[in-house]
Each structure stands twice: as structure tokens, then as C-alpha cells.
Amino acid sequence: MDFELTPEQMQLQEAVYKWASRELGPLLEKVDEQDWLPPEMFRQLGELGALGVAIDPAYGGLGLDVLAEVLVAEQLGRVSPALGLSAGAHSNLCAGNIQRNASEALKAKYLPPLVSGEKVGALALTEPGAGSDAMAITTRAQHQGDHYLLNGTKMFITNGPIADIVLVYAKTAPERGPQGISAFIVEKGFPGFSAGRKLKKAGMRGSPTGELRFEDCPVPAANLVGLENQGVAVMTRGLDIERIVCAAGCLGLSQAAIDLSLKYAREREQFGRPIGDFQMIQAKLAQMYALYEAARSLTYRAAMLAEGAKRGGKGTELTRLAAAAVLFAAEAASHIAGEAVQIHGGYGYCLEFPVQRLWRDAKLFEIGAGTTEIRKLIIARELLRKGSL
Ligand SMILES: Cc1cc2nc3c(=O)[nH]c(=O)nc-3n(C[C@H](O)[C@H](O)[C@H](O)COP(=O)(O)OP(=O)(O)OC[C@H]3O[C@@H](n4cnc5c(N)ncnc54)[C@H](O)[C@@H]3O)c2cc1C
């Protein structure tokens, strides 16, 4: 087992971090205060290649592996977890699922503008009354000749307020429960499709989250992704990878919180010496570091297993490991960011210091893309199904 990154992987890491620090770093206060996403971000990320890391070169992507996706998400999250979240919803949730599940014609039409950042992508599953219980969605898609008519409301959709291309889940046969769900690509501008209110969030500000409405919205039958009533297969095919990439965002956030804490612990003096001299501060730093490294090893291993699984590897082991990676990395990020605030004392609680932003951002990782509780249910289900490790 090789734990060293290759020179190419390190180059990718460095390129993304350098770009994000230079272009996004100076904007972070505005992003947070005004809940503002820099309008050029998607195009710039597209030029960098960061929106199509795992997308086939035939559609403009880099065609790299899951670990490369992880490295990119980690470095974006290190500079801005919120903007990294938006980039991830675009490239991982939207483009990634289109690549895995859509017809050649749909891939040729929708992937190039997503990869270049010309168009913004989103994935819409959650509804006001259906979060963890995703199978309970009520958005309806009725087949009428050459199109489906969509009606319903989606909730908490990352990039929803600005999205041009949305992968939407709807019920095509409500009486069949989970076997009656289908996936569609909906474009901004389709009649009856509109973005509802933008939500005001405690953290991840800058990543626009909102409601989407479908009122007698006709979607061409050709925009069905996968087969009719097979939407759950579309949903689950990429879930492991989605969880691993989400864990990568937690790693970036954790690294940023630790770096800020180390700097502060060396600079801030109390009782005539740097607070880093005090053993209780040292214990916090050591614990933060150990959690971070454990989360990183788990996430990278899951990424390597996911790459193997793409080529026919071990499904169940991957599912439980991917869920464990995001469960652990998210809880670690929350703990690390909380300790970073504590190390900064009163200043850490003030808006001028960035650790409080990381603390607010971190909480989302325990809720979005499946909650901590649901991740535990998945791990336990996989363990019990097999009966042994
Ligand atoms: C900022 C943000 C961005 C998001 N982006 C997207 C997106 O791009 N696309 C999208 O489709 N969705 C998105 N979501 C939605 C997200 O996936 C849901 O919020 C999440 O799945 C939880 O659903 P819920 O909020 O309705 O909570 P609920 O499901 O109502 O859960 C409430 C509480 O009950 C617990 N709970 C529920 N069921 C069980 C159970 N069986 N056992 C034990 N505990 C349980 C939960 O863990 C939680 O603690 C986003 C959410 C946020 C906040």
C-alpha cells in the first residue's frame, strides 16, 4: 500500500490551492458577509480543469480518478468550504451523475458546458417534506407523448438559485414507491421551472441554497436519465463517490482550522508566554491533528477502493467505508473547528477572525448529503448484512 501522492497528484493539489488562495482568498469576507458567490468562479474553475476532474476527456474533462477528485475538493475546501460545496454540487452531484447514467446524446449536450463552467449545475432530490426519507418525494412526472410534465417543489438545493442545468428526481409511478422514481435533466428556461426563495444560512454562506418549483413544466422525454422508474439506481450509483468527495471538503476545512490555530498558538501570549506553551492548548492541537490524519487516511483509502469498485471491486465494503469516511470526517471537522474557536478565545468568537466561519461551515457537513444519523444507519446495515468485517 502506497501512502505517497504521485508528483502529478501533488501538482494538481498545488495548482488548485494556489488558484483558490489567489482568486478566492481575498474575497472570503465578502462571500460570507454578503452570502455572495463570485460570478466568475465557475468559468475560472472550468479553465483550471477543476470542474471536470473525473469527466471523460471526450466531454472536455481530465478523465482522472476518484482520488484526484478528492484532492481538488480538499484544496477548494481548505480555502472556502462554501465555494467548494458549490463546486462539488456542480461537478460531483450534477456532472458526475450525468456522466455515469445519461445517454450519449445527453452527455454530449450537457457535460461540455458544465465542465467549462459556462453553465452551472445542481442536483435536486430533497423536498420540504422529504429529506432523509428521500423515497417519500412527491414531485410528480407524468409521461405525456414526447415529454414529461413535472409538478412539485424541491428544497435546500445547492446552486438552486443560479443553476442552468438541474438533475431532478420525480415520481413517474407513485404507486410503485421507490421503484417509481425517475431522474430528468431540467434546464433553466423550461416553462414552469423557477427558482424559489434563496435560503438564509448560518454557514456555507456564498454557496447559494434554495427552493426550486416545477409547475406544469414540460421536460423532453429524451431528458430522462437512465430508464423510467429506475431513478433509485441513478441515485445510488454515485452515492459512494459523493460521500467520499464530501469527506474531502471536511479535510480541507479541518486543515485550515488547524493551520490558523497553530499560528495563533505561537503568536498569542498570556501569562508572559505563547499560549502554545500551555499543555491544555497542546493537547487540543494534538487531538485536532490526530482526528485530521485519521479522517484523511479513511477518505483516501475509500477513494482508492471506489476507483477499484468502478472496475468491478467490492461493493459492500466500499459503501460502508465511504459512509464511515464522511461520518468521521464531518464529525472531526466540526470538533476541530470548535476547538480552533476555543484556542482563539474571545477573538475566535468575533466575525473578523475566520475560525468562526469554519465552525459555522463545518456543521453543514453533518447534515447535508445525508445526516450523521443516516450515515450510521447505512454503516450498520452494511455490517449486519454481511455479519462480519
Ligand atoms: C446547505 C444545504 C445544502 C444542501 N444541498 C442539497 C442539494 O444540493 N440537493 C439536495 O437534494 N439536497 C440538498 N440538501 C438537503 C440535505 O440532503 C437534507 O437536509 C438532509 O438529507 C436531511 O434532510 P432534512 O433536512 O429534511 O432533515 P430530516 O430528514 O427531517 O431529519 C431531521 C433529523 O432527524 C434525523 N432522522 C431522520 N430520519 C432518521 C432515522 N431513520 N433514524 C434516526 N434519525 C433520523 C436526521 O438525522 C436529523 O437529525 C442540502 C441541505 C443543506 C442544509
The ligand as a Gaussian input file, in Angstrom:
#p B3LYP/6-31G(d) Opt

LIG

0 1
 C      -26.815000      23.802000       2.890000
 C      -27.521000      22.578000       2.388000
 C      -27.289000      22.147000       1.089000
 C      -27.986000      21.061000       0.571000
 N      -27.819000      20.713000      -0.752000
 C      -28.662000      19.788000      -1.298000
 C      -28.642000      19.547000      -2.722000
 O      -27.841000      20.137000      -3.451000
 N      -29.546000      18.676000      -3.229000
 C      -30.447000      18.005000      -2.463000
 O      -31.242000      17.243000      -2.992000
 N      -30.476000      18.193000      -1.099000
 C      -29.615000      19.067000      -0.511000
 N      -29.650000      19.302000       0.845000
 C      -30.614000      18.575000       1.662000
 C      -29.967000      17.562000       2.614000
 O      -29.563000      16.433000       1.903000
 C      -31.018000      17.285000       3.708000
 O      -31.070000      18.431000       4.519000
 C      -30.661000      16.067000       4.526000
 O      -30.770000      14.897000       3.757000
 C      -31.564000      15.942000       5.764000
 O      -32.909000      16.107000       5.442000
 P      -33.801000      17.111000       6.314000
 O      -33.059000      18.395000       6.375000
 O      -35.153000      17.122000       5.740000
 O      -33.800000      16.504000       7.766000
 P      -34.759000      15.329000       8.303000
 O      -34.683000      14.170000       7.388000
 O      -36.082000      15.896000       8.609000
 O      -34.018000      14.942000       9.651000
 C      -34.195000      15.631000      10.884000
 C      -33.392000      14.871000      11.945000
 O      -33.964000      13.547000      12.102000
 C      -32.941000      12.572000      11.905000
 N      -33.527000      11.377000      11.298000
 C      -34.297000      11.287000      10.190000
 N      -34.593000      10.027000       9.931000
 C      -33.989000       9.272000      10.876000
 C      -33.907000       7.881000      11.138000
 N      -34.490000       6.976000      10.354000
 N      -33.187000       7.475000      12.206000
 C      -32.568000       8.371000      13.004000
 N      -32.590000       9.697000      12.802000
 C      -33.297000      10.150000      11.742000
 C      -31.925000      13.256000      10.999000
 O      -30.659000      12.616000      11.059000
 C      -31.944000      14.662000      11.566000
 O      -31.132000      14.710000      12.710000
 C      -28.908000      20.352000       1.396000
 C      -29.102000      20.762000       2.719000
 C      -28.447000      21.866000       3.220000
 C      -28.719000      22.294000       4.626000

